[in-house]
Amino acid sequence: MQTLILGSSSPFRAEVLKKLGIDFIQHSPDIDESALEGETAPSLVERLAKEKALAIAKDYPEALIIGSDQVAVIDGKILGKPGNHETAVKQLLSASGKAATFYTGLALYNAQSQTMHHLVEPFTVHFRSLSEKQIHFYLKQEKPYQCAGSFKSEGLGIALFTKLEGDDPNSLIGLPLIKLIELLNKEGVDVLQLNE
């Protein structure tokens, strides 16, 4: 199998990818992640996932490269990573009692054949009505300041929700494995037969 590269600095995406039992290298792409004027959330994450994979290909011209990007949308507004406690409080207060849709752009680029597969996977979470006290408590526990939407669904963040809607809960962590497995299959990689 070609060298597999996860084009992300996220420790959370790396943990998700480890579930597949595939050897991979993690390499952070250096790209501008700013939205273009008038760009929708799905278009933004799809473009960035592809750009991340292509940026990594410059260093790994023979590899299979995974690019991924994610944003959350509440009331039509894109929420990125909060970066600090104050912004996270604002994000969670704005999400309280509402539904947020996470869009994850996923790209798999075969640098050797220059073949690109890409898609956008939506996932919706329904937030409980949260008090400011609950929000501060949660944020102090998990410090999810590098997570879109200000939570970690794989931890205590699950207590923030009343319902999850989507095909793959790994999407919330930024790497939809079900779709990734489909893309890997298109490149001849069957995760169920890797060691045979």
C-alpha positions in Angstrom: 0.0 0.0 0.0 1.1 3.6 -0.7 2.2 5.7 2.3 -1.0 7.1 3.8 -0.8 10.7 5.1 -3.3 12.4 7.3 -3.1 16.1 6.3 -4.0 17.5 9.7 -2.4 18.6 12.9 -5.5 17.5 14.9 -4.8 14.9 17.5 -8.6 14.1 17.5 -8.6 13.2 13.8 -5.5 11.1 14.3 -7.3 9.1 17.1 -10.3 8.5 14.8 -8.1 7.3 12.0 -6.2 4.9 14.3 -9.5 3.0 14.7 -9.0 1.6 11.2 -5.7 -0.1 12.1 -3.9 1.5 9.1 -0.3 2.8 9.4 -0.2 6.5 8.5 1.9 9.6 8.9 0.5 12.8 10.2 1.6 16.0 8.5 0.1 19.4 9.0 -0.6 21.4 5.8 0.2 25.1 5.7 -2.7 26.8 4.0 -4.9 29.9 4.4 -8.2 28.6 5.8 -10.1 31.9 5.3 -13.5 31.7 3.7 -13.9 33.4 0.3 -16.5 36.1 -0.1 -19.9 34.6 -0.4 -18.6 31.0 0.1 -21.1 28.6 1.7 -20.0 26.3 4.5 -20.1 23.2 2.4 -18.1 24.8 -0.4 -15.6 26.2 2.1 -14.8 22.8 3.8 -14.7 20.9 0.5 -12.3 23.5 -1.0 -10.1 23.4 2.1 -10.0 19.6 2.3 -8.8 19.5 -1.3 -6.2 22.3 -0.8 -4.8 20.6 2.3 -4.3 17.3 0.4 -2.7 19.1 -2.5 -0.4 21.1 -0.2 0.9 17.8 1.4 1.4 16.2 -2.0 4.3 18.7 -2.6 6.2 16.9 0.1 4.9 13.4 -0.5 4.5 12.9 -4.3 3.9 9.2 -4.1 1.4 9.1 -1.2 -2.3 8.7 -0.6 -3.3 11.9 1.3 -6.3 12.6 3.4 -7.5 16.2 3.7 -10.3 17.2 6.0 -11.8 20.4 7.2 -14.9 21.2 9.3 -17.1 24.1 10.3 -20.3 24.3 12.3 -23.3 26.4 11.2 -25.9 27.8 13.6 -28.7 30.1 12.3 -26.9 30.3 9.0 -23.7 31.6 10.6 -20.4 29.7 10.3 -18.6 29.0 13.6 -15.0 28.0 13.5 -12.7 27.0 16.4 -13.2 29.4 19.3 -9.5 29.7 20.2 -10.3 30.9 23.8 -12.7 30.6 26.7 -14.7 33.8 26.0 -15.4 33.0 22.4 -16.3 29.4 23.4 -18.9 30.7 25.9 -20.4 32.9 23.2 -20.6 30.0 20.8 -22.3 27.7 23.3 -24.7 30.4 24.4 -25.7 31.0 20.8 -26.1 27.2 20.3 -28.2 26.6 23.5 -31.6 25.1 22.6 -30.8 25.1 18.9 -29.6 22.7 16.2 -26.1 23.1 14.7 -25.0 21.4 11.5 -21.4 20.4 11.1 -20.0 20.2 7.6 -16.9 18.1 7.2 -15.1 18.3 3.9 -13.2 15.1 3.1 -10.6 14.6 0.3 -8.5 11.6 -0.6 -5.7 12.5 -3.1 -3.5 9.9 -4.8 -0.5 12.1 -5.5 1.0 9.3 -7.7 -1.9 9.1 -10.1 -3.1 12.7 -9.4 -6.6 11.4 -8.6 -8.8 13.4 -6.2 -11.9 12.0 -4.5 -13.9 14.5 -2.3 -17.2 15.0 -0.6 -19.0 16.9 2.2 -20.6 15.0 5.1 -23.2 16.9 7.2 -24.0 16.0 10.8 -26.5 17.8 13.0 -26.5 18.1 16.7 -29.4 19.4 18.8 -28.2 21.3 21.9 -30.0 21.2 25.3 -31.0 24.6 26.8 -27.8 25.4 28.6 -27.2 27.8 31.5 -24.1 30.0 31.5 -23.0 28.2 34.6 -23.2 24.8 32.8 -21.3 26.2 29.9 -18.5 27.6 32.1 -18.3 24.2 33.9 -18.1 22.2 30.7 -15.5 24.5 29.1 -13.3 24.3 32.2 -13.5 20.5 32.1 -12.6 19.9 28.5 -11.1 23.2 27.2 -12.3 22.5 23.6 -10.9 25.7 22.2 -9.4 24.1 19.1 -12.7 22.3 18.2 -15.3 23.8 15.8 -18.4 24.5 17.8 -16.6 24.6 21.2 -17.1 20.9 22.3 -15.7 17.4 22.1 -18.5 15.0 21.4 -16.2 12.0 22.3 -16.0 13.3 25.9 -18.3 15.2 28.3 -19.5 17.3 25.3 -22.1 14.5 24.7 -24.0 16.0 27.7 -24.6 19.2 25.8 -27.0 17.4 23.3 -30.5 16.1 23.2 -30.1 14.4 19.8 -27.6 13.6 17.1 -28.5 13.2 13.4 -26.2 11.9 10.8 -24.6 8.8 9.2 -21.3 8.7 11.1 -20.7 10.1 14.6 -16.9 10.3 13.7 -17.9 13.2 11.4 -18.3 15.3 14.6 -14.6 14.7 15.3 -13.7 15.8 11.9 -13.1 12.6 10.0 -16.1 10.6 8.7 -14.7 7.1 8.6 -17.6 5.5 6.8 -17.0 7.8 3.8 -13.2 7.6 4.1 -13.4 3.8 3.8 -15.5 4.2 0.6 -12.8 6.6 -0.8 -10.0 4.3 0.2 -11.8 1.4 -1.6 -11.8 3.5 -4.8 -8.0 3.6 -4.5 -7.8 -0.2 -4.0 -7.3 0.0 -0.2 -9.6 -2.5 1.7 -9.3 -1.9 5.4 -10.7 -5.3 6.1 -8.0 -7.1 4.1 -4.9 -5.0 4.9 -2.9 -7.8 6.6 -3.8 -10.7 4.4 
